[in-house]
Amino acid sequence: MESLQGFQNRLHAAASALRESGIREAVVLHHDEADGLTSAALTKIALSNLGLETRLICLDKLYPEVVEDIETSPRVVAYIDLGSGHIDWLVKANRSRSLILVLDHHDTSSIQDPALYNLNPELYGFSGEKDASSATVAYLFCKAVDPHLSSYAHLATIGSLELPGETQGLNLIAVNDAKDQGLVRDSGKGDLKIEAKGMNLTRTRASSLLNVLGSIGYYRKGPEIGVEACTAGFSEQAMKMAKEFEEERKQVNRNMLSTIRRDGLSQKKNVQWFHAHDNYKGMGGKVVGSFCSYLRYQRVVNPVKYLIGMMNVPPDIPGWGKLPSSMVKVSARAPQILTRLIEKGTKPSLSKILPEACSKVGGFGDGHSVAASGVFPIGKEEMFLDEIDRLAA
């Protein structure tokens, strides 16, 4: 249990540093799916409790342009469910000596800097793929700020659904807290029923609604509506919106699937891939990753090759501005047999080869060992594919 104590001590140290800093302004950069939205809501609750005026910016990827833009005056800059894979350049970009707070569970590196609080459970012996979602990390930070904030434990149970398998590790702390306070109960089918303020639905349903609002509704105020739903409950309007977005995605996914079944995936020696081009127009880049996750179980996929999906994304970042150019979003997944080879160490981890291939062509990436994603400039697709195929060998 020593690692848990160490992690909790660090959470308390971060809360104290924020309290004593005298800073009154925070920017929260967060991811765009259920784990990212619940974490953002929890982080905003914690920072407001500390008396900080908080602005949220939802990102599918951590664009350097956005980081450099917000690092111009001293404030608290919180990276939520993104940031862990880029600790070195977040510290380098911090010219204004802001306090950097990272609440994340993706693969990370240990860097010491007095302005940095990298609150990642992986640094304390836990697995970010099994033991802790970002929402759980943000929830534990909330508790370190003020124990009364445990009344939001149910949000962490929604975010942690992102992790496959039985609930374990740190995620179990949030589930037990939520049960103790009557915020959730077992619904019988291995699911939890949430009975918190403004919410009366299963956590699976809540997670699915937030995923849809955040990613499919990314350019249409979906993330703001999702974060608000976390604290105020799901309004009629939010439910209706999510339903319409979900229909849109289903239609595109059906079209994509029938094309892939008819024509097959494009093949290289170690990778198989498809390009959705503008099929997902108007949706956030997360949708191509969700489609890859579904596709990896289909018969059309070679079980030992890395699976790669690409889509074009516009340069707009809602709530921030425009990037200099349009990008390609790339997502990669390991099919089942390949997953076992990666876990054994006989095939390279996606969190290593995908970011490397992206950076070779002027982009960047991050992720977990069997699921990773990145972005690079449009027109560099062939170079990227050659590079990742070479690294995958």
Protein Blocks (a to p, Z undefined) as FASTA:
>chain_A
ZZmmmmmmmmmmmmmmmmmnopabdcddddfbfklmmmmmmmmmmmmmnopacdddddfb
dcfklmmmmmmbgcddddehihjlmmmmmmmmmmnopacddddfbdcdddddfkbccddf
klnopafklmocfklmmmmmmmmmomklmmmmmmmmmmmmmpgcjdehjllmmmmmmmmn
opaccehjopacddbehiacdfklmmmmmmmmmmmmmmnommmmmmmmmmnopafklmmm
mmmmmmmmmmmmmmmmmmmmmnopaddfkbccddekjmmgoiafklmmmmmmmmmmpmkl
cfkbccdddddddfbdghibccfbdcddddddddfklmmmmmnopaccfklmmmmmmmmn
opacdddfkbccddddehilmmmmmmmmmmmZZ
